[in-house]
Amino acid sequence: MNSDLNGRTRIAVDLDGVEAEFAEPFLKFRNEKYGTNYTKADIFTYDFWSVFRVSREQSIKDVLDFYNSPEFEKIVPIPGSQEATSLLSKKYFIAALTARPDFTMDKTLSWLEKYFPNVFSEFHFTNHFAGNGKSKNKSDFCLEYGYEILIDDYHGHANECARRGIDVFLMEQPWNWETLHPKVIRVRNWREIQERLR
């Protein structure tokens, strides 16, 4: 078992879809740009190009444009996430592990300081769309930094981490109803995570 110097279990926590309400602000931005009316319930996969029926390149560009928009800075925490994560940080070593690209680092850290002050001990960006650098799998980060538990909303990250021996809580979202590895526990909200990590 890996732990920090105080003997605490190390937990990696995703941001978008877990701590931060990403989907609705992104859809507002995209709907205004294209005159569409997609809702969160329409997002059946994180492969947005399949949802919006556009090229992968266009879909990635839309997400990158959103990161640079004022709407990105209006993201709010998911209900229950602030109190729950703060309480967990008193017992566990909590790290932020996000797929956001490197260039969002300053805005992301400012957001975390505003909404989750003194909660996260480490911050990692996997650079999923490789905006300014190389992308890295969340499971690699978990193994490299000794995270025993991952809290995420993407079944792909969840299953990959579980296959490599990491316990996973998958936050229920419209886009993650695929088959899950036995080590992945589906949860509906932060209250359920707290109950399981008592």
Secondary structure, 3 states (H helix, E strand, C coil): CCECCCCCEEEEECCECCCECCHHHHHHHHHHHHCCCCCHHHCCCCCHHHHHCCCHHHHHHHHHHHHCCHHHHHCCECCCHHHHHHHHHCCCEEEEEECCCHHHHHHHHHHHHHHCCCCCCEEEECCCCCCCCCCCCHHHHHHHHCCCEEEECCHHHHHHHHHCCCEEEEECCCCCCCCCCCCEEEECCHHHHHHHCC
